[in-house]
Amino acid sequence: MHALFSSQTADNATPNAVASPGWIALGVISVGFHLGLIFYGLTPALVSRPLHMALLLPWVLIYMAKTPFQRISGWGLTLLGVAACGYIALNEASLANQYGFIDTHLQMAIGLFLIVLALEAARRAIGWPLPLVALMALLYGAFGQYVPGAFGHPGLPLQSMVGSLTIAEGGLWGSLTGVSVGVVAIFVIFGAVLNAGEAGQGFMNLASAVAGRLTGGAAKVSVISSALMGSISGSASANVASTGAITIPSMVRLRYPRSFAGAVEAVASSGGQIMPPLMGAGAFVMVELTGTPYTQIMAAATLPAVLYFLTVWMGINAYATRHDLQPIDASEQPAAKEVLITSLFFAVPFVLLLERIFNGGYTPQYAASIAIFAGAALLLVDVTLRFSIAGFANRLADAVVTAGRQIATIGAIILCASLVIGVLSLTGLGVKITSGILSLSNDLLWPALLLTALACLILGMEVPTTAAYVICVSVAGPALISLGLEPLLAHLFVFWYALLSTITPPVCGGVFIAAGMVGENWLKVALKAMALGIGLYIIPLAMVANPDVIQLAFNPAGALLDGLKIAAGLTAISFGVIARKAIWLRIMLVVAGAAVIFIV
């Protein structure tokens, strides 16, 4: 049994590692379960969502175990957790009639255990910060009646609180978990299938063909490839590790400053979380929270994402005034035939995905399921178009293990965040925090925006982007909407600022990874990353000042006009911050750029 399910740590569980048969089988089950839900039809939430949790437990508690104790305890927790989740799924009908009120000691024990298990799974997946936030929320729910003043609550019976979080369609089994089960998991599988084949090489080849021979070509290849790769991975860290392994050595070889090389990769990879279609799972959570169709969110997010990458591109041009940024040598450019062939590995599934959504009228998850089968078929051939069953089996095994692990990590995050949202809903704390924001901002929009941005930065330092977005928008979103912001604009604003910590000290995950890969002091990399990624700080405010920029689906002319205006302003600001010019000219450029965005 140990050999069948031999454990790998999160650090050494690389896509190219050979997984044991047990993990491959579990990956197949996880992928089959989540795809099956799409084609099977409606499944009760108290069946599909507990089974989703049961499937993620082995990955988080055993596969990612780093010590013998974690592995042994992981086995015990997994077995008990699968039994507890199975109890919920098997007794779905009777539990639904209890309306979230526990009436037996067994149910209370199972409910408390599931809460503790969700906290521990998140802790092992991503560390302490998010579980601590959830624990504080749970303690507030249990003892908030002793909190004096406006932030106290009348009190919740333990049977009602635990029941609402564990045996009803709230808390652990709420709508956020439904998004993880029915949408996020499908797009994670889609990304895993593409990455197991030649799609990643296709991204790199296309980027090299488009930008390799330009000034700062190696850096611009990083921008394009990271935007393409990020559109399916949705993870800044994974993006840095995958594309950075190619682009960073290329930049160093061309004698780009090491801090600059690391900064380019960190900034470009962070943009993957705002680039449709995946957006780090944020787009699908946004669908649930706003009730806006996925296609409209994708359209709304596209222009701001393009503006972000355009700003990074112009920042590279500005750095070219300081350093001799050479293009990639022609001998290192991929041949046109190679670009064409490798591009098909991502173009075919992507085109099919978009065609099924926009032309076929299918839901995003159903369209992605069809695209998954197309991507899996392409695993039959390699980059030379040579057919190989053995190669197909290896690539498919890689895909299902990667998908199982990534579904588990995201699922653990969302389950833990769901506890926070559940307590906010039960206690009314979100409404009280919203009132506090309105009071501090004196009912003025721009101070409220800055307070929200600060809250997003602080929370984003401690928890992943999607979790930071969910928690921040739950407490600050209503305040922004009450001050006149459109709901979708408020959500995009919060989501963008939840990304700040990827490049902003003191906690900047993307920078840490890139600095380690390039062998440079992380603070030097972070300072250059903040300059290159200045669009991340300005574009959310520009969206508020120019709301038509997110109306591409309804007012394309107005959206493009606002987009051009913001692009002009960002270009001036980027050159003013980075380019080697007289100080008075740099100040003028920054002021002029800000004026174009916020006044004109």
C-alpha positions in Angstrom: 0.0 0.0 0.0 2.8 2.4 0.8 4.5 1.7 -2.5 1.2 2.2 -4.3 0.7 5.6 -2.7 4.2 6.6 -2.0 4.2 10.3 -0.9 5.8 13.2 -2.7 6.2 16.6 -1.1 4.8 19.7 -2.7 8.4 20.8 -3.6 9.4 17.7 -5.5 6.0 17.0 -7.0 7.1 18.4 -10.3 5.1 17.8 -13.5 7.8 15.6 -14.9 8.1 13.4 -11.8 6.9 9.8 -12.2 4.0 9.3 -9.9 3.1 6.0 -8.4 0.2 3.9 -9.7 -2.0 4.8 -6.7 -1.7 8.5 -7.3 -2.4 8.1 -11.0 -5.5 6.0 -10.2 -6.7 8.7 -7.7 -6.0 11.4 -10.3 -8.2 9.4 -12.8 -11.0 9.1 -10.2 -10.8 12.9 -9.4 -10.8 13.9 -13.0 -13.6 11.4 -13.9 -15.7 12.5 -10.9 -15.5 16.2 -11.8 -16.0 15.7 -15.5 -18.8 13.2 -14.8 -20.7 15.9 -12.8 -20.8 18.1 -16.0 -22.3 15.3 -18.2 -24.4 13.5 -15.6 -26.7 16.3 -14.7 -27.9 17.8 -11.5 -26.4 16.3 -8.3 -27.5 17.4 -4.8 -25.0 19.9 -3.3 -24.8 17.8 -0.1 -23.6 14.9 -2.3 -21.2 16.4 -4.8 -19.5 18.9 -2.5 -18.7 16.5 0.4 -17.3 14.0 -2.2 -15.2 16.8 -3.6 -13.7 17.3 -0.2 -13.2 13.6 0.3 -11.2 13.4 -3.0 -9.0 16.3 -2.1 -8.0 15.0 1.3 -5.4 12.4 0.2 -3.6 14.9 -2.0 -3.3 17.6 0.7 -2.7 15.4 3.7 -0.7 12.5 2.2 0.7 13.5 -1.2 2.0 16.8 0.0 3.3 15.5 3.4 6.8 16.7 4.2 7.6 14.6 7.2 6.9 11.1 8.4 4.6 12.4 11.1 2.6 14.4 8.5 2.3 11.3 6.4 1.1 9.0 9.2 -1.3 11.6 10.6 -2.4 12.4 7.0 -3.5 8.8 6.5 -5.5 8.8 9.8 -7.1 12.2 9.0 -7.9 11.2 5.4 -9.6 7.9 6.5 -11.7 9.7 9.1 -12.4 12.6 6.7 -13.6 10.4 3.9 -15.9 8.6 6.4 -17.3 12.0 7.6 -17.8 13.3 4.1 -19.4 10.0 3.1 -21.8 10.3 6.1 -23.0 13.7 4.8 -23.4 12.4 1.2 -25.2 9.2 2.2 -27.6 11.1 4.5 -28.2 14.0 2.2 -32.0 13.7 2.2 -32.5 13.6 5.9 -29.9 16.3 6.6 -31.6 18.6 4.2 -34.8 18.4 6.3 -32.9 19.5 9.5 -32.4 23.0 8.0 -28.9 23.3 9.5 -29.7 22.3 13.1 -27.8 19.4 14.6 -29.8 17.1 16.7 -27.5 14.1 17.6 -24.1 13.8 19.3 -22.8 11.9 16.3 -23.7 14.8 14.0 -22.1 17.3 16.3 -18.9 15.3 16.5 -18.8 14.9 12.7 -19.5 18.6 12.2 -16.8 19.8 14.6 -14.3 17.3 13.0 -15.1 18.6 9.5 -14.4 22.2 10.6 -11.1 21.2 12.1 -10.2 19.1 9.1 -10.9 22.0 6.7 -8.6 24.2 8.7 -5.9 21.6 8.8 -6.1 20.8 5.1 -5.8 24.5 4.3 -2.8 24.8 6.7 -1.0 21.9 5.0 -1.8 23.2 1.5 -0.8 26.9 2.0 0.4 27.5 5.5 -1.1 29.2 8.6 -2.5 32.6 7.6 -5.8 31.6 6.0 -6.7 29.0 8.7 -5.9 31.6 11.4 -8.3 34.0 9.7 -11.0 31.3 9.6 -10.3 30.3 13.2 -10.7 33.9 14.3 -14.0 34.1 12.4 -15.2 30.8 14.1 -14.2 32.1 17.5 -16.1 35.3 16.8 -19.2 33.2 15.8 -19.0 31.2 19.0 -18.2 34.0 21.5 -19.1 37.2 19.7 -21.9 37.8 22.2 -19.2 38.8 24.7 -17.8 41.4 22.3 -18.9 44.9 23.5 -20.3 47.6 21.3 -21.5 47.5 17.8 -19.3 44.6 16.7 -20.8 42.1 19.1 -23.7 39.8 18.1 -26.7 38.3 20.1 -25.1 34.8 20.1 -25.5 31.6 18.1 -26.5 28.2 19.6 -23.6 25.8 18.9 -25.9 23.3 17.3 -27.1 25.9 14.9 -23.7 27.4 14.1 -22.0 24.0 13.5 -25.0 22.7 11.6 -25.2 25.7 9.3 -21.5 25.3 8.5 -21.4 21.5 8.0 -24.8 19.8 7.3 -26.6 22.6 5.3 -25.8 24.3 2.0 -23.8 27.0 3.7 -20.3 27.1 5.2 -18.3 24.2 3.9 -21.0 23.2 1.3 -21.9 26.7 0.2 -22.0 28.2 -3.2 -18.2 28.9 -3.2 -17.5 25.2 -2.8 -20.0 24.7 -5.6 -17.9 26.9 -7.9 -14.8 24.8 -6.9 -16.6 21.6 -7.7 -18.4 22.5 -10.9 -16.3 25.1 -12.7 -12.8 25.7 -11.2 -12.0 22.0 -11.2 -12.9 21.7 -14.9 -10.6 24.5 -15.9 -7.8 23.1 -13.8 -8.1 19.8 -15.6 -8.1 21.8 -18.9 -4.9 23.5 -18.0 -3.3 20.3 -16.7 -4.0 18.5 -20.0 -2.6 21.3 -22.1 0.5 21.6 -19.9 1.1 17.9 -20.1 1.5 18.1 -23.9 3.3 20.6 -26.1 1.1 23.7 -25.4 3.7 25.2 -23.1 6.4 24.9 -25.8 3.9 26.3 -28.2 3.4 29.4 -26.0 7.2 29.9 -25.8 7.7 29.5 -29.6 4.9 31.8 -30.5 6.2 34.5 -28.1 9.7 34.1 -29.5 8.5 34.4 -33.0 6.5 37.6 -32.2 8.8 39.4 -30.0 12.2 37.7 -29.9 13.9 40.0 -32.4 12.7 43.3 -30.8 14.7 45.5 -28.4 14.5 43.7 -25.1 13.3 40.7 -27.0 14.0 38.1 -24.3 12.0 40.2 -21.7 9.1 40.7 -24.2 9.1 36.9 -24.8 8.6 36.5 -21.1 5.6 39.0 -21.2 3.8 37.2 -24.0 4.5 33.7 -22.9 3.5 34.4 -19.3 0.3 36.0 -20.5 -0.5 33.0 -22.6 0.5 30.5 -19.9 -1.2 32.4 -17.2 -4.5 32.3 -19.1 -4.7 28.6 -18.4 -2.7 28.2 -15.2 -4.0 31.1 -13.2 -1.1 30.8 -10.8 1.7 33.4 -10.5 4.0 30.9 -8.7 3.4 28.2 -11.3 3.9 30.7 -14.1 7.2 31.9 -12.8 8.5 28.4 -12.3 7.4 27.2 -15.8 8.1 30.1 -18.2 10.8 31.5 -16.0 12.9 28.3 -16.3 13.3 29.3 -20.0 13.0 33.1 -20.1 15.2 34.0 -17.1 18.3 32.1 -18.3 17.8 33.6 -21.8 17.8 37.2 -20.3 20.8 36.5 -18.1 22.7 35.0 -21.2 22.0 38.3 -23.0 23.5 40.2 -20.1 20.2 41.8 -18.9 20.6 43.0 -15.2 19.7 40.0 -13.0 17.3 42.1 -10.9 15.6 43.2 -14.1 15.3 39.7 -15.4 13.7 38.4 -12.2 11.4 41.4 -12.1 10.1 40.9 -15.7 9.2 37.3 -15.0 7.5 38.1 -11.6 5.4 40.9 -13.1 4.5 39.1 -16.3 3.6 35.9 -14.4 1.4 37.8 -11.9 -0.6 39.1 -14.8 -1.8 35.5 -15.5 -4.3 35.9 -12.7 -6.1 38.8 -14.4 -5.9 37.4 -17.9 -9.1 35.5 -19.0 -10.2 32.8 -19.3 -9.1 31.3 -15.9 -8.0 34.4 -13.9 -6.8 32.2 -11.0 -10.4 30.9 -10.4 -11.5 34.5 -9.7 -13.7 34.7 -12.7 -15.8 31.8 -11.7 -16.1 32.9 -8.1 -17.1 36.3 -9.5 -19.9 34.6 -11.5 -21.3 33.2 -8.4 -21.0 36.4 -6.3 -22.3 38.9 -8.8 -24.7 36.8 -10.9 -23.0 38.1 -14.0 -22.6 35.6 -16.9 -19.0 34.3 -17.4 -18.8 35.6 -20.9 -19.5 39.1 -19.7 -16.9 38.9 -17.0 -14.4 37.6 -19.5 -15.2 40.5 -21.8 -15.0 43.0 -18.9 -11.6 41.7 -17.7 -9.9 41.6 -21.2 -9.1 45.2 -21.8 -7.7 45.9 -18.3 -5.5 42.8 -18.6 -4.2 43.9 -22.0 -3.5 47.3 -20.5 -1.5 45.7 -17.7 0.7 43.7 -20.1 1.0 46.8 -22.4 2.4 48.7 -19.4 4.9 46.0 -18.7 5.9 46.1 -22.4 6.4 49.8 -22.4 8.3 49.5 -19.1 10.7 47.2 -20.9 11.2 49.8 -23.6 11.8 52.4 -20.9 14.5 50.2 -19.3 16.1 50.0 -22.7 17.0 53.7 -22.3 19.1 52.6 -19.3 20.5 49.3 -20.4 21.5 47.8 -23.7 18.7 45.2 -23.9 19.6 43.0 -26.9 17.1 40.9 -28.9 17.3 37.2 -29.0 19.8 36.0 -31.6 18.3 34.8 -34.9 20.0 31.4 -34.4 18.0 30.8 -31.2 14.6 31.7 -32.9 12.3 28.7 -33.5 11.7 27.8 -37.2 8.3 28.9 -38.6 7.3 25.2 -39.0 8.0 24.5 -35.4 6.0 27.6 -34.3 3.1 26.5 -36.4 3.1 22.9 -35.2 3.5 23.6 -31.5 1.0 26.5 -31.6 -1.7 24.0 -32.7 -1.4 22.2 -29.3 -2.9 25.1 -27.6 -4.8 26.8 -30.5 -7.1 23.8 -31.2 -8.4 23.4 -27.6 -8.6 27.2 -27.1 -10.5 27.8 -30.3 -12.9 24.9 -29.5 -13.5 26.3 -26.0 -14.3 29.8 -27.3 -16.4 28.5 -30.2 -18.5 26.3 -27.9 -19.1 29.2 -25.5 -19.8 32.0 -27.9 -21.2 30.1 -30.9 -22.6 27.0 -29.4 -24.1 28.8 -26.4 -22.9 26.2 -23.9 -21.8 26.9 -20.3 -18.1 27.6 -19.8 -17.6 24.3 -17.9 -19.3 22.2 -20.6 -17.3 23.9 -23.3 -14.1 23.4 -21.3 -15.0 19.7 -20.9 -15.2 19.3 -24.7 -11.9 21.2 -25.1 -10.4 18.8 -22.5 -11.1 15.8 -24.8 -9.6 17.6 -27.7 -6.5 18.4 -25.7 -6.3 14.8 -24.5 -6.4 13.6 -28.1 -3.4 15.8 -28.9 -1.4 14.0 -26.2 -1.3 11.1 -28.7 1.4 12.9 -30.6 4.6 14.8 -29.6 6.2 18.0 -31.0 7.4 16.0 -34.1 3.8 14.8 -34.7 5.0 11.2 -34.0 2.2 9.0 -32.7 3.0 7.1 -29.5 0.7 5.1 -27.2 3.4 4.9 -24.5 4.0 8.7 -24.7 0.2 9.3 -24.5 0.0 7.1 -21.4 2.9 9.0 -19.7 1.5 12.4 -20.7 -2.0 11.5 -19.6 -0.7 10.2 -16.2 1.1 13.5 -15.7 -2.1 15.4 -16.5 -4.3 13.5 -14.1 -1.8 13.7 -11.2 -1.2 17.4 -11.8 -5.0 18.0 -12.0 -5.7 16.1 -8.9 -3.1 18.0 -6.9 -4.1 21.4 -8.2 -7.9 20.7 -7.7 -7.0 19.7 -4.1 -5.0 22.8 -3.3 -7.6 25.2 -4.7 -10.4 23.2 -3.1 -8.7 23.3 0.4 -8.4 27.1 0.0 -12.0 27.6 -1.0 -13.4 25.3 1.7 -11.5 27.3 4.4 -12.6 30.6 2.9 -16.2 29.3 2.9 -16.0 29.0 6.7 -15.2 32.7 6.9 -18.0 33.6 4.5 -20.4 31.3 6.5 -19.6 33.0 9.8 -19.9 36.5 8.2 -23.4 35.5 7.0 -24.5 34.0 10.3 -23.3 36.9 12.5 -23.8 39.9 10.2 -20.2 40.9 10.8 -19.8 41.8 7.1 -22.5 44.4 7.3 -20.9 45.9 10.4 -17.5 46.1 8.7 -19.1 47.7 5.6 -20.6 50.3 7.9 -17.2 50.9 9.4 -15.7 51.5 6.0 -18.4 53.9 5.1 -17.9 55.8 8.4 -14.1 56.0 8.0 -14.4 57.2 4.4 -17.1 59.8 5.4 -19.4 58.3 2.7 -16.9 59.4 0.0 -16.0 56.9 -2.8 -12.3 57.6 -3.3 -11.3 57.3 0.4 -13.4 54.1 0.5 -11.5 52.8 -2.5 -8.1 53.5 -0.9 -9.2 51.9 2.4 -10.3 48.8 0.4 -7.0 48.7 -1.5 -5.1 48.8 1.8 -7.2 46.0 3.2 -6.7 43.9 0.1 -2.9 44.5 0.2 -2.7 43.5 3.9 -4.9 40.4 3.5 -3.3 39.4 0.2 0.1 39.2 2.0 -1.3 36.4 4.1 -3.7 34.4 1.9 -3.9 33.4 -1.8 -5.4 35.9 -4.2 -8.8 34.1 -4.6 -9.3 33.8 -0.9 -8.2 37.4 -0.3 -10.6 38.6 -3.0 -13.5 36.6 -1.5 -13.0 37.8 2.0 -12.4 41.5 1.0 -15.3 41.7 -1.4 -17.6 40.2 1.2 -16.9 43.0 3.6 -15.9 45.9 1.4 -17.9 45.2 -1.8 -21.3 46.3 -0.4 -19.8 49.6 0.8 -18.3 50.4 -2.6 -21.6 49.4 -4.3 -23.6 51.6 -1.9 -21.3 54.5 -2.9 -22.3 54.2 -6.5 -19.9 51.6 -8.1 -21.4 49.0 -10.4 -21.2 45.5 -8.7 -19.0 44.0 -11.4 -16.6 47.0 -11.3 -16.5 46.8 -7.5 -15.6 43.1 -7.7 -12.9 43.7 -10.4 -11.4 46.5 -8.3 -11.1 44.3 -5.3 -9.8 41.3 -7.3 -7.0 43.4 -8.9 -5.9 44.8 -5.6 -5.9 41.3 -4.0 -3.0 40.7 -6.4 -0.8 43.5 -5.0 1.1 41.2 -2.7 2.5 39.2 -5.6 5.0 41.9 -6.3 4.7 44.3 -3.3 7.0 43.9 -0.3 7.2 42.7 2.4 5.5 39.5 1.2 5.8 39.1 -2.5 5.6 35.4 -3.6 6.2 35.9 -7.3 9.3 38.0 -6.6 10.7 35.5 -4.1 10.6 32.7 -6.6 12.0 34.8 -9.5 14.8 36.1 -7.3 15.7 32.6 -6.3 15.8 31.5 -9.9 18.0 34.4 -11.0 20.2 34.4 -7.9 19.6 38.1 -7.0 18.6 39.9 -3.8 14.8 39.8 -3.6 14.4 43.4 -2.6 16.2 44.6 -5.7 13.9 42.4 -7.8 10.9 43.7 -5.9 11.7 47.4 -6.5 12.1 46.9 -10.2 9.0 44.7 -10.3 6.9 47.5 -8.7 8.2 49.9 -11.3 7.5 47.5 -14.2 4.1 46.5 -12.7 3.0 50.0 -12.0 -0.2 49.3 -14.0 -1.3 46.9 -11.2 -1.5 49.9 -8.8 -3.1 52.3 -11.3 -5.4 50.4 -13.6 -8.1 49.5 -10.9 -8.4 53.2 -10.1 -8.4 54.0 -13.8 -11.3 51.5 -14.2 -13.3 53.5 -11.6 -12.5 56.8 -13.3 -13.2 55.4 -16.8 -15.9 52.8 -16.2 -16.6 52.2 -19.9 -13.3 50.3 -20.2 -15.0 47.2 -18.8 -18.0 47.6 -21.1 -16.4 45.9 -24.1 -19.4 43.5 -24.5 -22.0 46.4 -24.6 -20.1 49.5 -25.7 -17.1 48.4 -27.6 -16.4 51.9 -29.1 -16.5 53.6 -25.6 -14.4 50.8 -24.1 -11.7 51.1 -26.7 -11.7 54.9 -26.4 -11.2 54.7 -22.7 -8.7 51.9 -23.2 -6.6 54.1 -25.5 -6.8 57.0 -23.1 -5.6 54.9 -20.2 -2.9 53.3 -22.4 -1.5 56.8 -23.2 -1.5 57.8 -19.6 0.1 54.6 -18.4 2.8 54.9 -21.1 3.7 58.4 -19.9 3.7 57.3 -16.2 5.8 54.2 -17.0 8.4 56.2 -18.9 8.4 58.9 -16.2 9.1 56.3 -13.5 11.7 54.2 -15.4 13.3 55.9 -18.3 16.7 57.7 -18.1 15.6 61.3 -18.5 16.0 64.6 -16.7 14.2 64.6 -13.4 11.9 67.5 -14.4 10.9 65.7 -17.6 10.2 62.5 -15.6 7.9 64.4 -13.2 6.1 66.0 -16.1 5.5 62.7 -17.7 4.1 61.2 -14.5 1.8 64.2 -13.9 0.7 64.3 -17.6 0.0 60.5 -17.5 -2.1 60.8 -14.4 -4.0 63.8 -15.8 -4.9 61.8 -19.0 -6.2 58.9 -17.0 -8.2 60.7 -14.3 -9.0 64.1 -15.6 -9.3 64.2 -19.4 
